[in-house]
Amino acid sequence: MRKLLTKWQTVHTYWLGLFILSVLLQGLNLVDVMRFDRGVISQGQWWLLLTGNLAHLNWNHLLLNMAGLALVAVFFSAYMSVLSWLVLSLWSALLVGVGLYYFNPEIFWYVGMSGVLHGLFVVGGWYEFRRFKASGLVLLTLVTAKLIWEQYAGALPGSEEMAGGRVVVDAHLYGAIAGVVFLGAKSLVVRR
């Protein structure tokens, strides 16, 4: 029990660190410097593929993403180690950034953690499904339905008003794909 509690605390320290970093970027007005910016990335500042996931449009947008992060922290933290969550977060951020850069040339800049959150929710939902079939199935079904809706009908009604700007739905898709690929890779590693 003590080992599980220590693991839980360590993982929550990671989530808290992401929260603090995102709030600092917003509070110090570093969004324009840290956002995904196609032109600047083309000039060699490739780290913006990652950091754009930590910057946000405004405080409302930040609050929405931090609420999602809090849900992941509360419901899924115990399913993996802090190292696994860190790798998943970085992988999801990278796939979102690279996906937008190569497959969405119409997008010149991007901010927000929602793509990464979709990767976290896919992985968390999978582990939830393995432990609690009903709630895991509901979560994975909702995420899948949301992604399908967004690909055919655009952002969910009201989401752009809440965030204060355009929702880049392909970022959600890339994040979810990152989660699926992560699960596949982790499964291969465990089998070996």
Secondary structure as GFF3:
##gff-version 3
##sequence-region A 1 192
A	DSSP	alpha_helix	2	27	.	.	.	ID=ss1
A	DSSP	alpha_helix	31	34	.	.	.	ID=ss2
A	DSSP	beta_strand	36	37	.	.	.	ID=ss3
A	DSSP	alpha_helix	38	42	.	.	.	ID=ss4
A	DSSP	alpha_helix	48	51	.	.	.	ID=ss5
A	DSSP	alpha_helix	59	76	.	.	.	ID=ss6
A	DSSP	three_ten_helix	77	79	.	.	.	ID=ss7
A	DSSP	alpha_helix	82	103	.	.	.	ID=ss8
A	DSSP	beta_strand	109	110	.	.	.	ID=ss9
A	DSSP	alpha_helix	114	131	.	.	.	ID=ss10
A	DSSP	alpha_helix	133	153	.	.	.	ID=ss11
A	DSSP	alpha_helix	159	163	.	.	.	ID=ss12
A	DSSP	alpha_helix	169	191	.	.	.	ID=ss13
###
